[in-house]
């Protein structure tokens, strides 16, 4: 027998991503998000849910670009830190010792420690309520060769991504 509850964010688990963006001076910031997902395959697009009060919301809205970086379990603490602190007050790259790398098509940096990075151009922002939906077209993908299998596909046991699952982080590298 099932019980009924008021509507809530019951979809689980959610992928954890680190999104990089830049301010008007080109200074980078990192935000941790779990409200992220593929929304279109042609052209390839990602959707991000971001609260308007978050510092990165304004940066992405103004720069019209961002990079979605997939963190590994090796940088779980750094990933969590980027989600509970504000870039308004601190340099998250400096504080976490994560390494920014030059992107090819956008100003926002890649994060070296993340084995997959997707450069995105903002296509639309849709106000939804507590969050705005940012739709970004993926214009370049970077994949660390060490996580590829013999067929050239991502080996998730090597990539070691993790999810946000109702208030906790969960590994997903086992089939």
ChimeraX attribute file (.defattr): number of C-alpha atoms within 10 A of each C-alpha:
attribute: neighborCount
match mode: 1-to-1
recipient: residues
	/A:1	2
	/A:2	4
	/A:3	4
	/A:4	5
	/A:5	6
	/A:6	4
	/A:7	6
	/A:8	6
	/A:9	7
	/A:10	8
	/A:11	8
	/A:12	10
	/A:13	16
	/A:14	18
	/A:15	20
	/A:16	27
	/A:17	28
	/A:18	24
	/A:19	27
	/A:20	26
	/A:21	28
	/A:22	24
	/A:23	17
	/A:24	9
	/A:25	6
	/A:26	12
	/A:27	12
	/A:28	20
	/A:29	25
	/A:30	31
	/A:31	25
	/A:32	23
	/A:33	21
	/A:34	18
	/A:35	17
	/A:36	20
	/A:37	16
	/A:38	12
	/A:39	15
	/A:40	14
	/A:41	10
	/A:42	7
	/A:43	11
	/A:44	13
	/A:45	20
	/A:46	23
	/A:47	20
	/A:48	22
	/A:49	21
	/A:50	24
	/A:51	17
	/A:52	15
	/A:53	10
	/A:54	14
	/A:55	18
	/A:56	26
	/A:57	18
	/A:58	17
	/A:59	19
	/A:60	22
	/A:61	16
	/A:62	14
	/A:63	18
	/A:64	19
	/A:65	25
	/A:66	28
	/A:67	30
	/A:68	31
	/A:69	26
	/A:70	22
	/A:71	27
	/A:72	21
	/A:73	19
	/A:74	12
	/A:75	15
	/A:76	15
	/A:77	10
	/A:78	19
	/A:79	23
	/A:80	16
	/A:81	17
	/A:82	23
	/A:83	15
	/A:84	10
	/A:85	15
	/A:86	17
	/A:87	18
	/A:88	11
	/A:89	8
	/A:90	11
	/A:91	17
	/A:92	20
	/A:93	17
	/A:94	10
	/A:95	11
	/A:96	14
	/A:97	11
	/A:98	17
	/A:99	13
	/A:100	17
	/A:101	12
	/A:102	12
	/A:103	18
	/A:104	14
	/A:105	12
	/A:106	20
	/A:107	20
	/A:108	29
	/A:109	27
	/A:110	28
	/A:111	25
	/A:112	16
	/A:113	19
	/A:114	25
	/A:115	23
	/A:116	22
	/A:117	27
	/A:118	23
	/A:119	26
	/A:120	24
	/A:121	22
	/A:122	20
	/A:123	13
	/A:124	14
	/A:125	17
	/A:126	11
	/A:127	14
	/A:128	11
	/A:129	9
	/A:130	10
	/A:131	17
	/A:132	17
	/A:133	19
	/A:134	22
	/A:135	24
	/A:136	28
	/A:137	23
	/A:138	22
	/A:139	16
	/A:140	15
	/A:141	15
	/A:142	15
	/A:143	15
	/A:144	14
	/A:145	12
	/A:146	11
	/A:147	18
	/A:148	16
	/A:149	12
	/A:150	8
	/A:151	7
	/A:152	9
	/A:153	11
	/A:154	18
	/A:155	15
	/A:156	15
	/A:157	13
	/A:158	14
	/A:159	22
	/A:160	19
	/A:161	24
	/A:162	21
	/A:163	19
	/A:164	18
	/A:165	17
	/A:166	13
	/A:167	6
	/A:168	8
	/A:169	17
	/A:170	17
	/A:171	14
	/A:172	16
	/A:173	15
	/A:174	7
	/A:175	5
